[in-house]
Amino acid sequence: MANGHNNNVSHGGATYHVQTEDRGAEHPFIDTTVFSNGRALHRRTNSYHDLLPLSPEMERTLQERIDAQHKSTLEEVRSGRLKLIPAPETQSEPGAAGPGLEIQLLNQKDWLKAGQAHLEVQVRVKSTGAPAAGARVEARIEGAAVPAEYVRETGPDGRAQISFVMPWLGDGEAALALSAAHGPEHTQLRFQLRAKPKAPATPGS
């Protein structure tokens, strides 16, 4: 799976989050989504079936396509060529008690395999247990050598899938942080990441 991109870009006094990602060889599409205040405003999807099976050369071509699609979308947002209406920021009244959200990582035991992360996330309304459709879900790797965050929106079932190549971790503490937002409601979940133990020194070394 090739590397995707996440960037914020401003136009007309509003800030938009643009995310481009490779859905993987089993679903060979490049997805670009433009978000405003957690709501998806625009999606662009292009197939790369013509590059399969992925050889090293084809992987380079795929990365070039991902880079180009992300860059062109950023430029269209920045220039105003992509006509977007920013989502309003919804704030709850001081002291008002909302229904609250709860977020769950459904595949907590096996979300990371061979350096590839695949998160199955469920967001529900805490008071009723109903799925929270259209919630903004963000996955962030704290302690990564390079800042890494990934954003998706839940479907009608309140679920979102987030896949990415695990970034290199720094020397300090690392964690997987999940957050969900829907209107004025938000919640978060955090998992401490364990560093791989160093190999014991060979006697006499």
C-alpha positions as CSV (number, residue, x, y, z in Angstrom):
1,M,0.0,0.0,0.0
2,A,1.4,3.4,-1.0
3,N,1.6,6.4,1.3
4,G,-1.3,8.8,1.4
5,H,-1.5,12.4,2.4
6,N,-3.3,14.6,5.0
7,N,-3.2,18.4,4.7
8,N,-5.2,21.5,5.8
9,V,-5.9,24.2,3.2
10,S,-7.7,27.5,3.5
11,H,-10.0,29.4,1.1
12,G,-12.4,32.2,1.7
13,G,-11.7,32.3,5.5
14,A,-12.6,28.6,5.9
15,T,-10.2,25.7,6.6
16,Y,-10.6,22.4,4.9
17,H,-8.9,19.0,5.6
18,V,-7.9,17.1,2.5
19,Q,-7.1,13.4,2.8
20,T,-5.9,11.1,0.0
21,E,-5.3,7.4,0.6
22,D,-4.8,4.1,-1.2
23,R,-7.5,1.6,-0.4
24,G,-5.1,-1.3,-1.1
25,A,-4.7,-3.8,-3.9
26,E,-7.8,-5.7,-3.0
27,H,-9.8,-2.5,-3.6
28,P,-7.5,-0.7,-6.0
29,F,-8.8,2.9,-5.8
30,I,-7.3,6.2,-4.8
31,D,-9.7,8.1,-2.6
32,T,-9.5,11.9,-1.9
33,T,-11.9,13.4,0.6
34,V,-12.4,17.1,1.5
35,F,-13.7,17.6,5.1
36,S,-15.1,20.7,6.8
37,N,-15.6,20.7,10.5
38,G,-15.7,16.9,10.4
39,R,-18.2,16.6,7.5
40,A,-17.2,15.2,4.1
41,L,-18.0,17.8,1.4
42,H,-16.3,16.3,-1.6
43,R,-15.0,12.9,-2.7
44,R,-12.8,11.9,-5.7
45,T,-12.0,8.3,-6.5
46,N,-9.8,6.9,-9.3
47,S,-9.1,3.3,-10.0
48,Y,-5.6,1.8,-10.6
49,H,-6.6,-1.6,-11.8
50,D,-4.3,-1.0,-14.8
51,L,-1.3,-1.1,-12.5
52,L,-2.0,-4.6,-11.0
53,P,-0.2,-6.7,-10.1
54,L,1.9,-4.1,-8.3
55,S,5.6,-4.4,-9.2
56,P,8.2,-2.0,-7.7
57,E,7.9,0.1,-10.9
58,M,4.1,0.1,-10.7
59,E,4.2,1.0,-7.0
60,R,6.2,4.1,-8.0
61,T,3.7,5.0,-10.6
62,L,0.9,4.5,-8.0
63,Q,2.6,6.8,-5.6
64,E,3.0,9.4,-8.3
65,R,-0.8,9.2,-9.0
66,I,-1.6,9.6,-5.3
67,D,0.7,12.6,-5.1
68,A,-0.8,14.2,-8.2
69,Q,-4.4,13.6,-7.2
70,H,-3.8,15.0,-3.7
71,K,-1.9,18.1,-5.0
72,S,-4.5,18.9,-7.7
73,T,-7.3,18.7,-5.1
74,L,-5.4,21.0,-2.7
75,E,-4.9,23.5,-5.6
76,E,-8.6,23.4,-6.5
77,V,-9.7,24.0,-3.0
78,R,-7.1,26.8,-2.5
79,S,-8.0,28.6,-5.7
80,G,-11.8,28.2,-5.3
81,R,-12.2,26.1,-8.5
82,L,-13.8,23.4,-6.3
83,K,-17.0,25.0,-5.1
84,L,-17.4,24.1,-1.5
85,I,-19.8,25.4,1.2
86,P,-18.1,25.0,4.6
87,A,-20.0,23.1,7.3
88,P,-21.1,25.3,10.2
89,E,-19.4,24.9,13.5
90,T,-22.0,23.6,16.0
91,Q,-21.5,24.5,19.6
92,S,-23.6,23.3,22.5
93,E,-24.9,25.8,25.0
94,P,-22.9,26.3,28.2
95,G,-23.9,23.6,30.7
96,A,-26.1,21.8,28.2
97,A,-25.9,18.0,28.5
98,G,-25.7,16.3,25.1
99,P,-26.3,12.6,24.4
100,G,-22.6,11.9,24.2
101,L,-20.7,9.5,22.0
102,E,-18.7,6.4,22.5
103,I,-16.0,5.0,20.2
104,Q,-14.8,1.5,20.0
105,L,-12.0,-0.2,18.2
106,L,-13.6,-3.5,17.0
107,N,-10.4,-5.3,16.0
108,Q,-8.3,-4.2,19.0
109,K,-6.2,-7.4,19.1
110,D,-5.1,-7.5,15.5
111,W,-5.3,-4.0,14.0
112,L,-1.6,-4.0,13.2
113,K,0.0,-6.6,11.1
114,A,3.4,-6.6,9.4
115,G,3.6,-2.8,9.6
116,Q,0.1,-2.3,8.1
117,A,-2.6,-0.7,10.3
118,H,-6.3,-1.5,9.6
119,L,-8.7,0.0,12.1
120,E,-12.3,-1.1,12.3
121,V,-14.0,1.7,14.3
122,Q,-17.6,1.9,15.7
123,V,-19.1,5.1,16.9
124,R,-22.5,5.1,18.8
125,V,-24.7,7.5,20.6
126,K,-24.0,6.7,24.3
127,S,-27.5,7.2,25.6
128,T,-29.3,5.0,23.0
129,G,-26.6,2.8,21.5
130,A,-27.7,3.9,18.1
131,P,-25.0,4.1,15.4
132,A,-23.6,7.7,14.8
133,A,-23.7,8.1,11.0
134,G,-21.6,10.9,9.5
135,A,-19.3,11.2,12.5
136,R,-15.8,12.4,11.9
137,V,-13.3,9.8,13.1
138,E,-9.6,10.6,13.4
139,A,-6.8,8.2,14.1
140,R,-3.5,9.7,15.2
141,I,-0.2,8.0,16.0
142,E,1.3,10.0,18.9
143,G,5.1,9.8,19.2
144,A,5.6,9.1,15.4
145,A,8.9,10.4,14.0
146,V,6.7,12.3,11.5
147,P,3.2,13.5,12.5
148,A,0.6,11.1,11.3
149,E,-3.2,11.4,11.4
150,Y,-5.9,9.9,9.3
151,V,-9.6,11.0,9.0
152,R,-12.7,9.1,7.8
153,E,-16.4,9.5,8.2
154,T,-18.7,6.8,9.6
155,G,-21.3,5.2,7.3
156,P,-25.0,4.6,8.1
157,D,-24.0,1.8,10.5
158,G,-21.7,4.1,12.5
159,R,-18.6,2.3,11.3
160,A,-15.4,3.6,9.6
161,Q,-12.4,1.7,8.3
162,I,-9.0,3.4,8.4
163,S,-6.0,1.8,6.8
164,F,-2.4,3.2,6.6
165,V,1.2,2.2,6.7
166,M,2.4,2.4,10.3
167,P,4.9,5.3,10.6
168,W,8.2,5.1,12.3
169,L,8.1,5.8,16.0
170,G,10.4,8.1,17.9
171,D,12.3,7.2,21.0
172,G,9.6,8.5,23.4
173,E,6.2,7.1,24.4
174,A,3.9,6.2,21.5
175,A,0.1,5.7,21.4
176,L,-2.8,5.2,19.0
177,A,-5.3,8.0,19.7
178,L,-8.8,7.7,18.2
179,S,-11.4,10.5,18.4
180,A,-14.9,10.9,17.1
181,A,-16.9,14.1,16.6
182,H,-20.5,14.6,15.5
183,G,-21.9,18.1,15.9
184,P,-21.1,19.4,19.4
185,E,-20.4,15.9,20.7
186,H,-17.0,14.3,20.8
187,T,-15.1,11.5,22.5
188,Q,-11.7,9.9,22.3
189,L,-9.9,6.6,23.0
190,R,-6.2,6.0,23.5
191,F,-4.0,2.9,23.3
192,Q,-0.4,2.8,24.5
193,L,1.9,1.3,22.0
194,R,4.7,-0.9,23.2
195,A,8.1,-0.5,21.6
196,K,9.7,-3.7,20.4
197,P,12.2,-5.0,23.0
198,K,15.9,-4.7,22.0
199,A,17.7,-7.9,21.3
200,P,19.8,-9.0,24.3
201,A,23.5,-8.4,23.9
202,T,25.6,-11.4,22.9
203,P,27.9,-12.6,25.7
204,G,31.4,-11.2,25.2
205,S,30.2,-8.5,22.8
